[in-house]
Amino acid sequence: MSTPSSLPERVSVTKTLPKTIQGIKKRAKKICLPGQKHAEALDIVARELGYRDYYQAQQKLASGETLPERAEHQSRHSVFLSAYWRDMDTKPRSAGCETLEVFLPRPLNTIVSKHQATYARNLEGFRQEAPDHLEMISNANSQARAWELLVRAALTLQFMEVTGLRPATSQKQRQALELLTDFPSKDHDSLWIDSASGMWIMLDEPYGHVNELSMVEKRAAWITEKSLHLTKPAWAGLYYPDNAIPHLISPSADLLSTVTVNLEGLSPIAVVPSGEQEWLGVSGPYNARFMSPARKASGVARRARPGTTYGFSKGAVEYHRKAGYPLLWRPETPLSQADHKRVGAELQCLMISPMPFKAYYKIRKWCSTLEDWMFSEYRDSDREAGFYETYYGGEPSVYPTVSDQISALKRVREIVIDGYIECKPRRDLLKDLEIATAIIEGQAPT
């Protein structure tokens, strides 16, 4: 099987659609997936042309009507989705890279922006590596899981293209979720905004228990009380396709009706391999660095995923790496275990003392980070008595006054400066200690 990097070159990433009934049939036969009904493939092609389904396309074209104007020059645009995986449960351990190509009526950037993608159901873990390529940032834990994640990402792109909905990204847009907080049996919900009207729709995807009559009535009564509208489209959904039960809720009945009609009977753009259904993507080695046509055409080198390259930081050493996440660094020389215990005792007292939340958050963050540094600095055989209670599990006492807290932070700062050599991790720690001190000093005197 070819690797992602050996996908065939394309003169263009667009493909022209058929214009006749015969052409629709020919194309449906070509794209029909194993185990898929030919009628479903016919409907897919008809919708690509702008019709509701194949029956409508037959009726319109048989009467001599030309293709809808928007479909007359419509092309299919390639979008590539890729994901890396490592399976630690196999012997020997296995790894790879999966790439799935799907075709959409419009370019990727017109369906979802880089910023929006991070908020969309199933796209949260992806980044836009190129105008035609979405790459999963972290690793999946198996090949099957990588396939599943890629298919779900493809279904989300199809959902946005068909409905015109975009994920809610701003705090103002997401305020609608407050209204829906106590919606009975709400589960796996995602909030979407109509790009034309700005109106919102919530996609609620609970499991089958919501089909019980008592729950149906309870949810319907809640919807009526809140002056909202609800539909249950015959559609696979996004969270757990064909397993969770998708419902749409919105204050706009017209928008809800339009979106529901667009989703009803929508054939999935991709499917997860199972039984006789083979994987329709390309499987390659873990170190494959897929270059999409748009990336190649740009002449710009592709970016490496976070956590997959090596770096250098003066006076610091890397102590943790994980694909998809920034490298973690600590000072290269350790703090003595006695000093760790002194710092830990101070931080434990500070974390139970009354102070502004922003200051508490900084202290809590560094309490956890310093514990990570300590575990990296000392191996099991070198750990002294009380090692595991250094930062958590002691018997702290409250520092009741601002003066007490400032003094404690000053003592922590002095230990850090004396015990760790100058480096970026130490500078980051000292900076946050200064910020926490300033926040505490700024509160009203006690």
C-alpha positions in Angstrom: 0.0 0.0 0.0 1.4 3.4 -0.9 2.3 5.9 1.8 0.7 9.3 2.2 3.7 11.0 0.7 3.3 9.0 -2.5 -0.3 10.1 -3.2 -0.5 10.9 -6.9 0.1 14.4 -8.1 -2.9 16.4 -9.1 -3.1 19.1 -11.7 -6.0 20.5 -9.8 -7.7 19.7 -6.5 -11.1 20.1 -8.1 -13.2 17.6 -9.9 -16.1 18.4 -12.3 -19.5 17.0 -11.5 -21.8 15.3 -14.1 -24.6 17.2 -15.9 -26.9 14.4 -17.0 -28.8 11.5 -15.5 -26.5 9.1 -17.2 -23.5 10.9 -15.7 -25.1 10.8 -12.3 -25.5 7.0 -12.5 -21.9 6.6 -13.7 -20.5 8.7 -10.9 -22.7 7.0 -8.3 -21.4 3.6 -9.4 -17.8 5.0 -9.1 -18.2 6.4 -5.6 -20.4 3.7 -4.1 -18.8 2.2 -1.1 -18.7 -1.5 -0.3 -21.9 -2.5 1.5 -23.5 0.8 0.5 -26.8 0.8 -1.5 -26.6 2.2 -5.0 -29.6 4.4 -4.3 -27.7 6.1 -1.5 -24.8 6.8 -3.8 -27.3 8.3 -6.4 -28.6 10.6 -3.7 -25.1 11.7 -2.7 -24.3 12.7 -6.3 -27.7 14.4 -6.7 -27.1 16.5 -3.6 -23.6 17.5 -4.9 -25.5 18.9 -7.9 -27.8 20.9 -5.7 -30.9 18.6 -5.7 -32.7 17.3 -2.7 -32.2 13.7 -3.8 -31.9 11.5 -7.0 -35.6 11.4 -7.5 -35.8 15.2 -7.7 -32.8 15.2 -10.1 -34.6 12.7 -12.3 -37.8 14.8 -12.4 -36.0 18.1 -13.1 -33.6 16.8 -15.7 -36.3 14.7 -17.5 -38.4 17.8 -17.9 -35.6 19.6 -19.7 -34.7 21.8 -16.8 -31.0 22.7 -16.6 -28.8 22.3 -13.6 -29.2 24.8 -10.7 -27.1 27.8 -11.5 -24.9 27.3 -8.5 -24.2 23.7 -9.5 -23.6 24.5 -13.2 -19.9 25.3 -12.6 -19.6 23.4 -9.3 -16.5 21.5 -8.7 -15.4 19.1 -6.0 -12.5 20.2 -3.8 -10.2 17.7 -2.2 -9.7 18.0 1.5 -7.1 15.8 3.2 -7.3 14.7 6.8 -4.4 13.0 8.5 -3.8 11.3 11.9 -0.8 9.6 13.6 -1.2 6.7 15.9 0.9 4.5 18.3 -0.4 1.3 19.7 1.4 0.2 22.9 -0.8 -2.9 23.3 0.5 -4.8 20.2 3.6 -6.9 20.3 5.8 -5.6 18.9 4.4 -2.0 19.4 3.1 -0.6 16.2 2.6 2.9 14.8 1.5 4.6 11.6 0.0 7.6 9.8 -3.5 7.5 8.2 -4.6 10.0 5.5 -8.2 10.3 4.3 -9.2 12.3 1.2 -12.8 13.6 1.0 -14.4 15.8 -1.6 -16.5 18.9 -0.8 -18.3 21.3 -3.0 -16.3 24.2 -1.7 -12.7 24.8 -0.5 -11.9 24.1 3.1 -11.3 27.7 4.1 -14.9 28.7 3.0 -16.4 26.0 5.2 -14.4 26.6 8.4 -11.6 29.0 9.4 -8.5 28.1 11.3 -9.9 29.8 14.4 -13.3 28.1 14.1 -11.9 24.6 13.7 -10.6 24.5 17.2 -14.2 24.9 18.5 -16.0 22.5 16.2 -17.1 19.0 17.4 -14.6 16.4 16.2 -12.1 19.0 14.9 -10.8 20.2 18.3 -7.6 18.1 18.1 -6.8 19.2 14.5 -4.8 22.0 13.0 -5.0 23.4 9.5 -1.6 22.4 8.2 -2.4 23.8 4.7 -5.4 25.3 2.9 -6.5 21.8 1.9 -5.2 19.7 4.9 -6.3 19.2 8.5 -3.8 17.3 10.6 -4.4 15.8 14.0 -1.9 17.3 16.5 -1.6 14.4 19.0 -1.4 10.7 18.6 -4.3 8.2 18.5 -3.8 5.1 20.6 -4.5 2.7 17.8 -5.0 2.5 14.0 -8.7 1.8 14.5 -9.0 4.9 16.7 -7.2 7.0 14.1 -9.7 5.8 11.4 -12.6 6.7 13.7 -11.3 10.2 14.4 -10.7 11.0 10.8 -14.1 9.8 9.8 -15.8 11.9 12.5 -13.8 15.0 11.4 -14.9 14.4 7.8 -18.6 14.2 9.0 -18.2 17.5 10.8 -16.9 19.2 7.6 -19.9 17.7 5.7 -22.3 18.9 8.4 -21.0 22.5 8.2 -21.0 22.5 4.4 -24.6 21.2 4.1 -26.1 23.4 6.9 -24.1 26.6 6.7 -23.6 26.4 10.5 -20.3 27.3 12.2 -19.1 26.5 15.7 -19.8 29.1 18.4 -16.5 30.7 19.2 -17.1 33.8 21.3 -18.2 34.2 24.9 -21.2 36.1 23.6 -22.3 33.4 21.3 -21.8 30.7 23.9 -24.1 32.5 26.3 -26.9 30.5 24.7 -25.6 27.4 26.6 -26.6 29.0 29.9 -30.2 28.9 28.7 -29.9 25.2 28.0 -28.1 24.2 31.3 -31.0 22.3 32.8 -32.4 20.8 29.5 -33.4 17.3 30.6 -31.0 14.5 29.7 -28.8 16.9 27.6 -25.6 15.2 26.6 -22.7 15.6 24.2 -24.0 19.0 23.2 -22.4 21.4 20.8 -23.4 25.0 19.8 -23.5 26.2 16.3 -24.2 29.6 14.7 -26.0 30.2 11.4 -23.4 32.1 9.3 -26.2 34.1 7.5 -28.5 35.1 10.3 -26.3 34.8 13.4 -29.0 32.6 15.0 -27.9 29.7 17.1 -28.7 26.0 17.1 -27.6 23.5 19.7 -26.9 19.9 18.6 -27.8 17.6 21.5 -26.7 14.0 21.1 -27.8 11.8 24.1 -28.2 8.1 24.0 -31.3 6.0 23.4 -32.9 6.5 26.8 -34.3 9.8 25.5 -36.7 7.9 23.3 -38.6 6.7 26.3 -42.0 8.3 26.4 -41.7 9.9 29.8 -38.4 11.5 28.7 -39.8 12.6 25.4 -42.7 14.3 27.2 -40.4 15.9 29.8 -38.1 17.3 27.2 -41.0 18.6 25.0 -42.5 20.4 28.0 -39.2 22.0 28.8 -38.8 23.2 25.2 -42.3 24.7 25.2 -41.7 26.4 28.5 -38.6 28.1 27.2 -40.3 29.1 23.9 -37.7 27.1 21.9 -38.2 24.6 19.1 -36.8 21.0 18.7 -36.4 18.6 15.8 -35.0 15.0 15.6 -33.6 14.6 12.1 -33.1 11.2 10.6 -29.4 11.6 10.5 -26.4 9.8 12.0 -25.1 12.7 14.0 -21.5 13.8 14.9 -20.6 12.7 18.4 -21.2 8.9 18.1 -22.7 8.4 14.6 -25.7 6.0 14.5 -25.4 5.4 18.2 -26.2 8.7 20.0 -29.6 10.3 19.0 -29.1 13.8 17.4 -31.6 16.5 18.3 -31.6 20.1 17.2 -32.8 23.0 19.4 -33.1 26.7 18.4 -35.3 29.7 19.0 -35.8 30.0 15.3 -38.3 27.5 13.8 -37.5 28.5 10.3 -33.8 27.9 10.7 -34.4 24.6 12.5 -36.7 23.5 9.6 -34.1 24.3 7.0 -31.3 22.6 8.7 -33.4 19.5 9.5 -34.4 19.2 5.8 -30.7 19.5 4.8 -29.7 16.8 7.2 -32.6 14.3 6.7 -31.3 11.2 5.1 -27.8 12.7 4.5 -25.4 9.9 3.4 -22.1 10.1 5.3 -19.2 11.4 3.4 -17.0 8.7 5.0 -17.5 5.6 7.0 -15.4 3.8 9.7 -14.1 0.4 8.5 -16.0 -2.6 9.8 -16.7 -6.1 8.6 -16.5 -6.0 4.8 -16.0 -2.2 4.7 -12.4 -1.5 4.0 -10.4 1.6 4.9 -10.7 4.0 2.0 -7.8 6.2 3.1 -4.1 5.6 2.8 -2.0 4.0 5.6 1.7 4.9 5.9 4.6 4.8 8.3 4.5 6.9 11.5 7.3 9.2 10.3 5.4 10.0 7.1 5.1 13.8 6.5 2.2 14.1 4.1 2.4 17.1 1.8 -1.0 18.1 0.4 -1.2 19.6 -3.1 -1.8 23.0 -1.7 1.3 22.7 0.6 3.5 21.6 -2.3 2.2 24.4 -4.5 3.0 27.0 -1.9 6.7 26.1 -1.8 6.6 26.6 2.0 8.0 23.8 4.2 5.4 22.2 6.4 5.5 22.7 10.2 6.3 19.9 12.5 3.8 18.8 15.1 4.4 20.1 18.6 6.4 17.6 20.7 8.0 15.9 17.8 11.2 17.9 17.4 14.2 18.5 19.6 15.2 21.9 20.9 17.7 23.6 23.2 17.2 25.9 26.2 20.3 27.2 28.0 20.6 26.0 31.6 17.5 23.7 31.2 16.8 20.1 30.3 13.7 18.6 28.7 11.9 16.3 31.1 8.7 15.4 29.2 7.6 15.2 25.7 4.3 14.0 24.1 3.3 14.4 20.5 0.9 17.3 20.1 2.0 19.1 23.2 4.8 21.6 23.9 8.0 20.2 25.3 8.4 20.6 29.1 11.6 21.9 30.5 13.1 22.2 34.0 16.4 23.7 35.3 19.3 21.3 34.5 20.6 21.3 38.1 18.2 19.9 40.8 16.9 21.7 43.9 17.9 19.9 47.0 15.2 17.7 48.5 15.4 19.8 51.7 14.7 22.9 49.7 11.8 21.2 47.8 10.3 20.4 51.2 10.6 24.0 52.4 9.0 25.3 49.2 6.3 22.6 49.3 5.4 23.5 52.9 5.0 27.2 52.0 2.9 26.5 48.9 0.6 24.1 50.7 -0.1 26.8 53.3 -0.6 29.4 50.7 -3.1 27.2 48.8 -5.5 27.0 51.8 -5.2 30.7 52.6 -7.7 33.4 51.6 -6.6 35.2 48.5 -7.8 36.3 45.0 -8.4 33.3 42.7 -5.9 34.5 40.1 -3.1 34.5 42.7 -4.3 31.1 44.0 -4.3 29.7 40.4 -0.7 30.8 39.9 0.4 29.2 43.1 -1.5 25.9 42.4 0.0 25.7 38.9 3.6 26.0 40.2 3.0 23.6 43.1 2.1 21.0 40.6 5.0 21.9 38.2 7.6 21.9 41.0 6.4 18.5 42.0 6.9 17.3 38.4 10.4 18.8 38.4 11.3 17.1 41.7 10.1 13.7 40.4 12.3 14.2 37.4 15.3 15.3 39.4 15.3 12.3 41.8 15.0 8.6 40.9 13.3 6.1 43.2 16.5 5.0 44.9 17.5 8.6 45.7 14.2 9.7 47.3 14.3 10.5 51.0 11.6 9.9 53.6 8.6 12.2 53.1 9.4 12.6 49.4 5.8 11.9 48.3 4.2 14.4 50.7 6.5 17.2 49.7 3.9 19.3 47.7 0.7 17.5 48.6 -0.4 15.6 51.8 1.3 17.6 54.5 -0.4 19.5 57.4 -0.5 23.1 56.2 -1.6 26.1 58.3 -3.5 29.1 57.0 -1.6 32.4 56.4 -4.5 34.7 57.4 -3.0 38.1 56.5 -1.7 39.7 53.3 1.6 40.3 55.2 1.9 36.6 56.0 1.3 35.6 52.4 3.7 38.1 51.0 6.4 36.9 53.4 5.8 33.3 52.4 6.1 34.1 48.7 9.3 36.0 49.4 10.8 33.0 51.1 9.8 30.7 48.2 11.4 33.2 45.8 14.7 33.2 47.7 14.9 29.4 47.8 14.3 29.2 44.1 16.9 31.9 43.2 19.5 30.2 45.5 18.7 26.7 44.5 18.2 26.8 40.7 20.5 28.1 38.1 19.4 30.9 35.8 17.3 29.6 32.9 13.9 30.1 31.2 12.0 27.7 33.4 13.3 29.5 36.5 12.5 32.9 35.0 8.9 31.7 34.3 8.5 30.6 37.9 9.8 33.8 39.4 7.7 35.9 37.1 4.5 34.1 38.2 5.5 34.5 41.8 5.9 38.2 41.3 2.4 38.3 39.6 0.8 36.4 42.5 2.5 38.8 45.0 1.2 41.8 43.1 -2.3 40.5 43.1 -2.3 39.7 46.8 -0.8 43.1 47.6 -3.5 44.8 45.6 -6.4 43.5 47.6 -7.9 45.4 50.5 -5.8 45.4 53.7 -6.8 42.9 56.3 
